[in-house]
Amino acid sequence: MAIGWDMGSYTYRELNEKVQKLANQFYLNGIRKGDRIAILLDNCPEFVISYYACMRVGATNVPINPALTSREFGIILNDCNPKIIITNKSVSNILMKTELYFRPKYLITDDQSLGDLLQAGPAERLVNASDTAEDCTILYTSGTTGLPKGAVLTHHNLYSNVRTFAEAFDLNVDDRTLIVPPLTHIAAQSNCLNPTLYAGGYSYMLPRWHSSAKTLGTMEEQEITFFFGPPTMYTYMLNDPNVKNYQVKLRFAYTGASPLPEHIFNKWVETFGFEIVEGYGLTECSPVVSMNPPYGKKKIGSIGLPIKDVKVKIINDQLEEVPVGETGELAVQGPNVTKGYLNRKEANETAFVDGWFRTGDVAKQDKDGYLYIVDRKKDMIIRSGFNVYPREVEEVLYQHPAVLEVAVIGCPDEERGELVKAVLTLKSEYNENIIDELRAFCKERLATYKVPSQFEIVEEFPKTSSGKIVKGKLRELYA
């Protein structure tokens, strides 16, 4: 089997036939190399078929989170101008109210307009456009620094990253991967679907994250051996009161998207008997840049070593490489790095310097070559002239048993420039009465200027579709 979901499954032969039929229909309907097709779907077989059919015909697929607002759809779709939009009826109703400066054709999954194409036409290949097409996928970044930017990834970008990732974990035909993060996000594509199919394994999809019980139960039922999720998912699963009752057969668990708290790493080892592999990546890098060795030494708090064929360096504001152990901006070079942002000349000029991609992340590298993300450059807080890196404060707060999730942001202050503010969700047995204890907890472990001046307890965080906390939105709400 190639893929499965709650209502069925496809063998590799069946999946290939459906992909080819849809690719042929795209071609017969005028789609040519370089044309763009947007896919606005949750995890489902139609997403997978459409995704690969675009590649097969030489078109560029543009996966877009279907949970966006009309305004957000308009910004992205008007930027990339797809000829076809593949989605479901509920999303298409929103799109009909969206101001678009072009007239796309809609293929709707729940009124058979897509299903008819999957049943029609020849199954033999009509065109070999993908042999020469360079652009493969356009993925829009979260837009935390402004309007979303479309990172253009080539076939070679994706293939090089997927091959290296699959080989690092020794994925094979016996592996069974659970896909919970949205396939509209690069991590679910390159850390779940693509490497599993590359290795000849089986991918089972959940439409989206539902609950820790649903995820753990599916792991048990489907005999899952490989799992990827952001730290948020691991936090929720480990806080499930029945977590130790599930009979899971995982051999690897991988995480990225945001820092993995040390206590979650340790609790996972205690619960399941093996270590989570933490890595680091960006949409612009297809996404993996580095990871702790799946079969080698893992350093807690580190994002590991650069993967095969990828080079990194740490640079200062003058773009000079800094000595080992010192902090600076992480720059990346390799076959996985995007060719650039769509329609963003100024952003490209800023992001690329002498063939190196500037990530915007503050990092350091130890004598063994292991990398550590100190913080996002834009997230650094300057309090009374001192640099405060939110991740350091977050790591301390995560050590307190009351804290479920935390994000630290800077708030404007006339006297000190910025104040440090901690925004938190608490475990169910705690309430706001814990704040004084949290403040004292931080004072014991942090320099005075790093201790949060303010604590804000919230019900939930604004997050991206990949589970990453959106600090830009937090600043709008609470700074």
C-alpha positions as a Python dict, from the first residue, in 0.01 Angstrom:
ca = {
    (1, 'M'): (0, 0, 0),
    (2, 'A'): (108, 356, -72),
    (3, 'I'): (-140, 573, 120),
    (4, 'G'): (-433, 518, 351),
    (5, 'W'): (-701, 722, 526),
    (6, 'D'): (-1014, 657, 732),
    (7, 'M'): (-1221, 547, 432),
    (8, 'G'): (-974, 339, 234),
    (9, 'S'): (-631, 301, 79),
    (10, 'Y'): (-445, 294, -253),
    (11, 'T'): (-172, 64, -371),
    (12, 'Y'): (123, 216, -552),
    (13, 'R'): (-28, 97, -881),
    (14, 'E'): (-365, 257, -803),
    (15, 'L'): (-208, 583, -688),
    (16, 'N'): (12, 603, -996),
    (17, 'E'): (-283, 543, -1228),
    (18, 'K'): (-491, 816, -1066),
    (19, 'V'): (-200, 1061, -1070),
    (20, 'Q'): (-139, 992, -1438),
    (21, 'K'): (-505, 1026, -1532),
    (22, 'L'): (-533, 1361, -1359),
    (23, 'A'): (-205, 1482, -1509),
    (24, 'N'): (-338, 1388, -1853),
    (25, 'Q'): (-661, 1576, -1787),
    (26, 'F'): (-463, 1882, -1680),
    (27, 'Y'): (-273, 1862, -2008),
    (28, 'L'): (-584, 1813, -2218),
    (29, 'N'): (-735, 2118, -2045),
    (30, 'G'): (-446, 2339, -2149),
    (31, 'I'): (-210, 2316, -1852),
    (32, 'R'): (152, 2348, -1964),
    (33, 'K'): (494, 2354, -1802),
    (34, 'G'): (518, 2636, -1550),
    (35, 'D'): (144, 2694, -1510),
    (36, 'R'): (32, 2704, -1148),
    (37, 'I'): (-235, 2496, -976),
    (38, 'A'): (-341, 2581, -620),
    (39, 'I'): (-445, 2303, -379),
    (40, 'L'): (-659, 2412, -82),
    (41, 'L'): (-740, 2087, 98),
    (42, 'D'): (-695, 1917, 433),
    (43, 'N'): (-504, 1589, 434),
    (44, 'C'): (-690, 1355, 200),
    (45, 'P'): (-624, 1131, -102),
    (46, 'E'): (-735, 1408, -341),
    (47, 'F'): (-455, 1628, -208),
    (48, 'V'): (-193, 1360, -271),
    (49, 'I'): (-319, 1283, -622),
    (50, 'S'): (-340, 1651, -719),
    (51, 'Y'): (4, 1726, -570),
    (52, 'Y'): (178, 1460, -776),
    (53, 'A'): (-33, 1516, -1089),
    (54, 'C'): (90, 1876, -1101),
    (55, 'M'): (447, 1749, -1091),
    (56, 'R'): (375, 1486, -1356),
    (57, 'V'): (242, 1739, -1606),
    (58, 'G'): (514, 1994, -1532),
    (59, 'A'): (289, 2243, -1355),
    (60, 'T'): (386, 2416, -1030),
    (61, 'N'): (164, 2321, -738),
    (62, 'V'): (75, 2581, -474),
    (63, 'P'): (-51, 2413, -156),
    (64, 'I'): (-243, 2662, 60),
    (65, 'N'): (-385, 2614, 407),
    (66, 'P'): (-765, 2582, 358),
    (67, 'A'): (-830, 2738, 699),
    (68, 'L'): (-717, 3085, 593),
    (69, 'T'): (-952, 3382, 574),
    (70, 'S'): (-1087, 3537, 255),
    (71, 'R'): (-838, 3823, 290),
    (72, 'E'): (-543, 3582, 327),
    (73, 'F'): (-660, 3374, 30),
    (74, 'G'): (-676, 3689, -180),
    (75, 'I'): (-321, 3795, -95),
    (76, 'I'): (-173, 3458, -187),
    (77, 'L'): (-384, 3372, -490),
    (78, 'N'): (-344, 3715, -649),
    (79, 'D'): (31, 3680, -602),
    (80, 'C'): (66, 3341, -773),
    (81, 'N'): (-232, 3351, -1019),
    (82, 'P'): (-311, 2979, -1051),
    (83, 'K'): (-504, 2859, -1355),
    (84, 'I'): (-683, 2594, -1149),
    (85, 'I'): (-788, 2588, -782),
    (86, 'I'): (-858, 2247, -629),
    (87, 'T'): (-1057, 2262, -307),
    (88, 'N'): (-1382, 2158, -137),
    (89, 'K'): (-1722, 2324, -142),
    (90, 'S'): (-1694, 2504, 194),
    (91, 'V'): (-1365, 2668, 97),
    (92, 'S'): (-1488, 2749, -254),
    (93, 'N'): (-1779, 2938, -96),
    (94, 'I'): (-1526, 3160, 79),
    (95, 'L'): (-1325, 3200, -240),
    (96, 'M'): (-1633, 3316, -428),
    (97, 'K'): (-1642, 3615, -192),
    (98, 'T'): (-1270, 3680, -235),
    (99, 'E'): (-1159, 3956, -467),
    (100, 'L'): (-942, 3784, -727),
    (101, 'Y'): (-780, 3967, -1016),
    (102, 'F'): (-800, 3665, -1246),
    (103, 'R'): (-1050, 3390, -1333),
    (104, 'P'): (-938, 3044, -1225),
    (105, 'K'): (-1112, 2718, -1295),
    (106, 'Y'): (-1238, 2538, -983),
    (107, 'L'): (-1220, 2164, -925),
    (108, 'I'): (-1431, 2074, -623),
    (109, 'T'): (-1371, 1747, -439),
    (110, 'D'): (-1723, 1703, -304),
    (111, 'D'): (-1928, 1773, -616),
    (112, 'Q'): (-1747, 1522, -842),
    (113, 'S'): (-1579, 1779, -1069),
    (114, 'L'): (-1242, 1643, -956),
    (115, 'G'): (-1369, 1287, -927),
    (116, 'D'): (-1487, 1290, -1288),
    (117, 'L'): (-1137, 1379, -1406),
    (118, 'L'): (-988, 1097, -1200),
    (119, 'Q'): (-1213, 849, -1378),
    (120, 'A'): (-1181, 987, -1730),
    (121, 'G'): (-923, 961, -2002),
    (122, 'P'): (-617, 747, -2075),
    (123, 'A'): (-380, 620, -1808),
    (124, 'E'): (-67, 625, -2027),
    (125, 'R'): (161, 927, -2005),
    (126, 'L'): (82, 1198, -2260),
    (127, 'V'): (364, 1437, -2176),
    (128, 'N'): (704, 1427, -2010),
    (129, 'A'): (700, 1789, -1901),
    (130, 'S'): (828, 1711, -1553),
    (131, 'D'): (1156, 1594, -1705),
    (132, 'T'): (1242, 1952, -1793),
    (133, 'A'): (1027, 2159, -1556),
    (134, 'E'): (1239, 2335, -1295),
    (135, 'D'): (984, 2486, -1058),
    (136, 'C'): (790, 2226, -862),
    (137, 'T'): (619, 2389, -564),
    (138, 'I'): (546, 2737, -431),
    (139, 'L'): (492, 2748, -57),
    (140, 'Y'): (396, 3063, 126),
    (141, 'T'): (573, 3142, 449),
    (142, 'S'): (373, 3226, 759),
    (143, 'G'): (413, 3597, 702),
    (144, 'T'): (536, 3676, 1056),
    (145, 'T'): (757, 3950, 912),
    (146, 'G'): (492, 4099, 686),
    (147, 'L'): (283, 3973, 394),
    (148, 'P'): (329, 3604, 302),
    (149, 'K'): (611, 3535, 56),
    (150, 'G'): (601, 3245, -189),
    (151, 'A'): (920, 3038, -175),
    (152, 'V'): (976, 2873, -512),
    (153, 'L'): (1113, 2520, -469),
    (154, 'T'): (1245, 2318, -760),
    (155, 'H'): (1219, 1946, -827),
    (156, 'H'): (1587, 1918, -735),
    (157, 'N'): (1535, 2111, -410),
    (158, 'L'): (1267, 1868, -294),
    (159, 'Y'): (1431, 1551, -425),
    (160, 'S'): (1767, 1622, -265),
    (161, 'N'): (1608, 1693, 74),
    (162, 'V'): (1372, 1395, 64),
    (163, 'R'): (1644, 1152, -41),
    (164, 'T'): (1882, 1268, 233),
    (165, 'F'): (1607, 1260, 497),
    (166, 'A'): (1487, 910, 402),
    (167, 'E'): (1839, 772, 394),
    (168, 'A'): (1929, 930, 729),
    (169, 'F'): (1643, 741, 898),
    (170, 'D'): (1691, 431, 683),
    (171, 'L'): (1324, 440, 583),
    (172, 'N'): (1224, 127, 391),
    (173, 'V'): (930, -69, 253),
    (174, 'D'): (830, -189, 600),
    (175, 'D'): (792, 160, 743),
    (176, 'R'): (449, 305, 815),
    (177, 'T'): (426, 683, 860),
    (178, 'L'): (145, 872, 1027),
    (179, 'I'): (72, 1211, 867),
    (180, 'V'): (-101, 1450, 1108),
    (181, 'P'): (51, 1792, 1023),
    (182, 'P'): (-111, 1955, 719),
    (183, 'L'): (20, 1851, 379),
    (184, 'T'): (-7, 2214, 273),
    (185, 'H'): (305, 2263, 491),
    (186, 'I'): (651, 2167, 364),
    (187, 'A'): (736, 1955, 670),
    (188, 'A'): (445, 1713, 616),
    (189, 'Q'): (549, 1682, 252),
    (190, 'S'): (925, 1639, 295),
    (191, 'N'): (933, 1476, 639),
    (192, 'C'): (633, 1244, 598),
    (193, 'L'): (473, 1179, 259),
    (194, 'N'): (758, 1216, 11),
    (195, 'P'): (1034, 1028, 200),
    (196, 'T'): (798, 743, 286),
    (197, 'L'): (694, 697, -77),
    (198, 'Y'): (1056, 739, -187),
    (199, 'A'): (1141, 444, 40),
    (200, 'G'): (843, 235, -76),
    (201, 'G'): (664, 257, 259),
    (202, 'Y'): (306, 334, 360),
    (203, 'S'): (159, 669, 471),
    (204, 'Y'): (-161, 691, 671),
    (205, 'M'): (-329, 1034, 684),
    (206, 'L'): (-543, 1199, 945),
    (207, 'P'): (-729, 1504, 808),
    (208, 'R'): (-579, 1719, 1082),
    (209, 'W'): (-485, 1708, 1450),
    (210, 'H'): (-795, 1607, 1646),
    (211, 'S'): (-669, 1497, 1987),
    (212, 'S'): (-385, 1313, 2155),
    (213, 'A'): (-616, 1012, 2196),
    (214, 'K'): (-693, 1004, 1822),
    (215, 'T'): (-324, 1033, 1730),
    (216, 'L'): (-201, 772, 1978),
    (217, 'G'): (-490, 539, 1895),
    (218, 'T'): (-412, 563, 1523),
    (219, 'M'): (-46, 493, 1591),
    (220, 'E'): (-149, 172, 1766),
    (221, 'E'): (-414, 64, 1513),
    (222, 'Q'): (-200, 133, 1205),
    (223, 'E'): (122, -3, 1358),
    (224, 'I'): (300, 324, 1282),
    (225, 'T'): (680, 313, 1284),
    (226, 'F'): (765, 675, 1195),
    (227, 'F'): (609, 997, 1321),
    (228, 'F'): (676, 1365, 1269),
    (229, 'G'): (509, 1648, 1457),
    (230, 'P'): (594, 1986, 1607),
    (231, 'P'): (678, 1997, 1981),
    (232, 'T'): (318, 2097, 2054),
    (233, 'M'): (193, 1754, 1947),
    (234, 'Y'): (446, 1576, 2167),
    (235, 'T'): (346, 1796, 2461),
    (236, 'Y'): (-20, 1709, 2418),
    (237, 'M'): (45, 1336, 2373),
    (238, 'L'): (269, 1314, 2679),
    (239, 'N'): (6, 1492, 2889),
    (240, 'D'): (-260, 1241, 2786),
    (241, 'P'): (-348, 1048, 3105),
    (242, 'N'): (-359, 721, 2908),
    (243, 'V'): (-38, 769, 2712),
    (244, 'K'): (132, 461, 2863),
    (245, 'N'): (-162, 235, 2776),
    (246, 'Y'): (-109, 253, 2399),
    (247, 'Q'): (88, -26, 2234),
    (248, 'V'): (286, 170, 1978),
    (249, 'K'): (554, 30, 1747),
    (250, 'L'): (738, 353, 1669),
    (251, 'R'): (1104, 323, 1586),
    (252, 'F'): (1159, 693, 1515),
    (253, 'A'): (997, 1020, 1619),
    (254, 'Y'): (1113, 1343, 1458),
    (255, 'T'): (1035, 1703, 1546),
    (256, 'G'): (1105, 2053, 1420),
    (257, 'A'): (920, 2381, 1346),
    (258, 'S'): (997, 2520, 1694),
    (259, 'P'): (1231, 2433, 1983),
    (260, 'L'): (1172, 2107, 2169),
    (261, 'P'): (1161, 2172, 2547),
    (262, 'E'): (1417, 1962, 2734),
    (263, 'H'): (1161, 1819, 2976),
    (264, 'I'): (950, 1693, 2683),
    (265, 'F'): (1256, 1518, 2537),
    (266, 'N'): (1326, 1352, 2871),
    (267, 'K'): (964, 1258, 2936),
    (268, 'W'): (937, 1096, 2592),
    (269, 'V'): (1244, 881, 2662),
    (270, 'E'): (1099, 784, 2999),
    (271, 'T'): (762, 695, 2843),
    (272, 'F'): (862, 526, 2516),
    (273, 'G'): (1223, 424, 2569),
    (274, 'F'): (1385, 606, 2277),
    (275, 'E'): (1488, 960, 2190),
    (276, 'I'): (1306, 1212, 1975),
    (277, 'V'): (1523, 1332, 1687),
    (278, 'E'): (1519, 1712, 1679),
    (279, 'G'): (1600, 1892, 1357),
    (280, 'Y'): (1577, 2234, 1204),
    (281, 'G'): (1445, 2362, 878),
    (282, 'L'): (1269, 2637, 690),
    (283, 'T'): (1019, 2640, 407),
    (284, 'E'): (1291, 2805, 198),
    (285, 'C'): (1521, 2505, 254),
    (286, 'S'): (1278, 2228, 154),
    (287, 'P'): (1286, 2226, 469),
    (288, 'V'): (1561, 2032, 649),
    (289, 'V'): (1893, 2205, 718),
    (290, 'S'): (2020, 2004, 1013),
    (291, 'M'): (1923, 1728, 1252),
    (292, 'N'): (2060, 1527, 1537),
    (293, 'P'): (2191, 1196, 1399),
    (294, 'P'): (1908, 940, 1410),
    (295, 'Y'): (2161, 667, 1487),
    (296, 'G'): (2425, 885, 1654),
    (297, 'K'): (2482, 1120, 1946),
    (298, 'K'): (2197, 1358, 2019),
    (299, 'K'): (2255, 1676, 2213),
    (300, 'I'): (1954, 1809, 2401),
    (301, 'G'): (1878, 2165, 2296),
    (302, 'S'): (2072, 2128, 1973),
    (303, 'I'): (1929, 2115, 1623),
    (304, 'G'): (2208, 1878, 1532),
    (305, 'L'): (2452, 1867, 1244),
    (306, 'P'): (2406, 1997, 889),
    (307, 'I'): (2260, 1724, 668),
    (308, 'K'): (2451, 1578, 376),
    (309, 'D'): (2550, 1828, 104),
    (310, 'V'): (2425, 2128, 308),
    (311, 'K'): (2671, 2388, 436),
    (312, 'V'): (2611, 2638, 716),
    (313, 'K'): (2797, 2927, 870),
    (314, 'I'): (2731, 3176, 1148),
    (315, 'I'): (2774, 3540, 1044),
    (316, 'N'): (2770, 3881, 1213),
    (317, 'D'): (2601, 4199, 1093),
    (318, 'Q'): (2899, 4266, 865),
    (319, 'L'): (2834, 3922, 705),
    (320, 'E'): (3164, 3790, 842),
    (321, 'E'): (3186, 3439, 985),
    (322, 'V'): (3215, 3438, 1365),
    (323, 'P'): (3437, 3207, 1575),
    (324, 'V'): (3308, 2875, 1707),
    (325, 'G'): (3085, 2925, 2009),
    (326, 'E'): (2983, 3282, 1929),
    (327, 'T'): (2632, 3378, 1824),
    (328, 'G'): (2533, 3524, 1490),
    (329, 'E'): (2289, 3477, 1206),
    (330, 'L'): (2268, 3128, 1055),
    (331, 'A'): (2332, 3119, 679),
    (332, 'V'): (2273, 2812, 459),
    (333, 'Q'): (2398, 2690, 123),
    (334, 'G'): (2300, 2368, -52),
    (335, 'P'): (2084, 2188, -311),
    (336, 'N'): (1779, 2228, -85),
    (337, 'V'): (1777, 2610, -85),
    (338, 'T'): (1498, 2790, -272),
    (339, 'K'): (1576, 2971, -595),
    (340, 'G'): (1400, 3272, -443),
    (341, 'Y'): (1068, 3431, -352),
    (342, 'L'): (802, 3480, -618),
    (343, 'N'): (761, 3846, -719),
    (344, 'R'): (983, 3967, -433),
    (345, 'K'): (1296, 4127, -578),
    (346, 'E'): (1379, 4326, -265),
    (347, 'A'): (1328, 4029, -34),
    (348, 'N'): (1554, 3816, -253),
    (349, 'E'): (1826, 4076, -245),
    (350, 'T'): (1809, 4079, 134),
    (351, 'A'): (1785, 3702, 181),
    (352, 'F'): (2070, 3598, -48),
    (353, 'V'): (2429, 3713, -2),
    (354, 'D'): (2709, 3567, -216),
    (355, 'G'): (2515, 3245, -270),
    (356, 'W'): (2421, 3203, 96),
    (357, 'F'): (2064, 3215, 229),
    (358, 'R'): (2022, 3422, 545),
    (359, 'T'): (1775, 3246, 774),
    (360, 'G'): (1712, 3530, 1019),
    (361, 'D'): (1779, 3289, 1306),
    (362, 'V'): (2039, 3362, 1574),
    (363, 'A'): (2253, 3053, 1623),
    (364, 'K'): (2585, 2920, 1746),
    (365, 'Q'): (2793, 2612, 1669),
    (366, 'D'): (2998, 2409, 1917),
    (367, 'K'): (3338, 2252, 1863),
    (368, 'D'): (3174, 1927, 1748),
    (369, 'G'): (2977, 2108, 1477),
    (370, 'Y'): (2639, 2082, 1649),
    (371, 'L'): (2413, 2382, 1595),
    (372, 'Y'): (2199, 2563, 1849),
    (373, 'I'): (1924, 2811, 1769),
    (374, 'V'): (1944, 3091, 2023),
    (375, 'D'): (1642, 3274, 1885),
    (376, 'R'): (1479, 3438, 1591),
    (377, 'K'): (1675, 3754, 1517),
    (378, 'K'): (1354, 3954, 1496),
    (379, 'D'): (1227, 3809, 1827),
    (380, 'M'): (1524, 3921, 2037),
    (381, 'I'): (1422, 4157, 2319),
    (382, 'I'): (1646, 4449, 2415),
    (383, 'R'): (1581, 4543, 2777),
    (384, 'S'): (1782, 4832, 2921),
    (385, 'G'): (2050, 4767, 2662),
    (386, 'F'): (2075, 4394, 2742),
    (387, 'N'): (1983, 4130, 2485),
    (388, 'V'): (1718, 3885, 2606),
    (389, 'Y'): (1660, 3576, 2394),
    (390, 'P'): (1302, 3453, 2447),
    (391, 'R'): (1395, 3088, 2404),
    (392, 'E'): (1617, 3093, 2711),
    (393, 'V'): (1332, 3230, 2925),
    (394, 'E'): (1085, 2985, 2768),
    (395, 'E'): (1311, 2689, 2850),
    (396, 'V'): (1318, 2793, 3217),
    (397, 'L'): (939, 2829, 3235),
    (398, 'Y'): (889, 2492, 3066),
    (399, 'Q'): (1067, 2335, 3362),
    (400, 'H'): (783, 2440, 3594),
    (401, 'P'): (517, 2168, 3632),
    (402, 'A'): (227, 2413, 3586),
    (403, 'V'): (326, 2527, 3237),
    (404, 'L'): (177, 2359, 2932),
    (405, 'E'): (295, 2603, 2665),
    (406, 'V'): (477, 2935, 2681),
    (407, 'A'): (589, 3210, 2446),
    (408, 'V'): (798, 3509, 2555),
    (409, 'I'): (760, 3843, 2376),
    (410, 'G'): (885, 4198, 2417),
    (411, 'C'): (656, 4485, 2513),
    (412, 'P'): (744, 4851, 2445),
    (413, 'D'): (855, 5044, 2754),
    (414, 'E'): (957, 5410, 2763),
    (415, 'E'): (1212, 5361, 3039),
    (416, 'R'): (1376, 5032, 2947),
    (417, 'G'): (1307, 5009, 2575),
    (418, 'E'): (1128, 4678, 2613),
    (419, 'L'): (989, 4463, 2892),
    (420, 'V'): (986, 4084, 2896),
    (421, 'K'): (639, 3929, 2894),
    (422, 'A'): (552, 3560, 2926),
    (423, 'V'): (229, 3438, 2768),
    (424, 'L'): (128, 3094, 2896),
    (425, 'T'): (-125, 2818, 2889),
    (426, 'L'): (-143, 2613, 3209),
    (427, 'K'): (-217, 2251, 3283),
    (428, 'S'): (-576, 2193, 3391),
    (429, 'E'): (-508, 2169, 3764),
    (430, 'Y'): (-348, 2518, 3781),
    (431, 'N'): (-485, 2873, 3758),
    (432, 'E'): (-369, 3235, 3775),
    (433, 'N'): (-276, 3199, 4141),
    (434, 'I'): (47, 3036, 4022),
    (435, 'I'): (189, 3360, 3874),
    (436, 'D'): (381, 3469, 4186),
    (437, 'E'): (536, 3124, 4205),
    (438, 'L'): (635, 3140, 3838),
    (439, 'R'): (801, 3478, 3890),
    (440, 'A'): (1000, 3346, 4186),
    (441, 'F'): (1089, 3036, 3985),
    (442, 'C'): (1237, 3254, 3711),
    (443, 'K'): (1427, 3475, 3958),
    (444, 'E'): (1608, 3169, 4089),
    (445, 'R'): (1722, 3069, 3740),
    (446, 'L'): (1765, 3386, 3534),
    (447, 'A'): (1949, 3716, 3555),
    (448, 'T'): (1719, 3990, 3680),
    (449, 'Y'): (1690, 4160, 3341),
    (450, 'K'): (1566, 3833, 3185),
    (451, 'V'): (1287, 3769, 3436),
    (452, 'P'): (945, 3846, 3286),
    (453, 'S'): (792, 4164, 3421),
    (454, 'Q'): (448, 4046, 3312),
    (455, 'F'): (269, 3712, 3291),
    (456, 'E'): (-43, 3658, 3080),
    (457, 'I'): (-248, 3339, 3114),
    (458, 'V'): (-445, 3251, 2799),
    (459, 'E'): (-676, 2970, 2693),
    (460, 'E'): (-490, 2894, 2370),
    (461, 'F'): (-223, 3035, 2140),
    (462, 'P'): (-260, 3161, 1784),
    (463, 'K'): (-76, 2905, 1574),
    (464, 'T'): (14, 2834, 1215),
    (465, 'S'): (-128, 2525, 1044),
    (466, 'S'): (198, 2346, 1131),
    (467, 'G'): (146, 2405, 1503),
    (468, 'K'): (396, 2688, 1543),
    (469, 'I'): (304, 2969, 1782),
    (470, 'V'): (264, 3296, 1588),
    (471, 'K'): (457, 3546, 1796),
    (472, 'G'): (366, 3833, 1567),
    (473, 'K'): (-1, 3776, 1651),
    (474, 'L'): (84, 3746, 2020),
    (475, 'R'): (248, 4087, 2007),
    (476, 'E'): (-64, 4233, 1846),
    (477, 'L'): (-282, 4086, 2121),
    (478, 'Y'): (-71, 4119, 2432),
    (479, 'A'): (230, 4349, 2383),
}
